[in-house]
């Protein structure tokens, strides 16, 4: 059994993509290491990106944006 503080440290470090470890990862089973790897990918992609990707797919009438029709001079 691992202490809860060490496990929380590992998971928060994985999600935050910090790169720090409490030296628990090498001792974990393969399934637990896979969970840590998935958490690292989730942290890399970002929770907000995942939320925007999977949430709010329905288009609501009247909320579409219109592109500008005139050319904008820059510089």
N, C-alpha and C positions, 0 to 999 in steps of 0.2 A: 504494500500500500504506500502510496505517495502522499505527502502532505498537501492539503488543499491549497495552501499558499503557493507551493511550487507549481502545481498544475495550473492555477490561475495565472501565474507569472508566465508560464510557457504559452498558454493560449492567448493572452493579451499581447505578448511579444510577437506571436505569429500573425495575429490580425493587424497589429500596428506595423508590421514589417520592420521591426526595430533591429533585429539581428542579434539580440541578446538571448541567453539561455541560462537555465538553472541546472544544466547537465542532466536533465531527465529524458530528453529525446532519444539518446542512444539506448537507454534501458527499456524503452517502451516497446510494446508488441507492434507488429507490422501494421495492423489495423489502426492503432492509435497514431502511428507515424503518418499514415495516410490521412487521417483526420487533421493532423497538424499541417500537412502539405496543402490540403484543401483550404484550411483557414488562412494560410499564407497567400494563396491565390485570391481568395475573397478580399483580403486586406489590400492586395496589390490593385485589384480592380476598383475597389472602393464600395462601401455600402450605399452611398448615394447613387452611384452609377447602376448598381443592381436594382435599387428601388425604382429608378426611372426606367430601367429596362423592362421590368416585369409589371410595373404598376401603371395604371392610367392608359390602357390601350384603346379604350372606347373614345371615338371622336364625338364631341358634343357640337350640335348645330349652333352656329353663330360665334364660335370661339376660334375659327380658323384665322390665320394671319394672312394679310395681303402683302405681296412684295411691292416695293416702290416701282413706279413706271418711268420715272425720270432718272437720267444719269447723274450721279453725284461726283463732283470734281474733288479730287484729293490731291493735296500738295501745292 
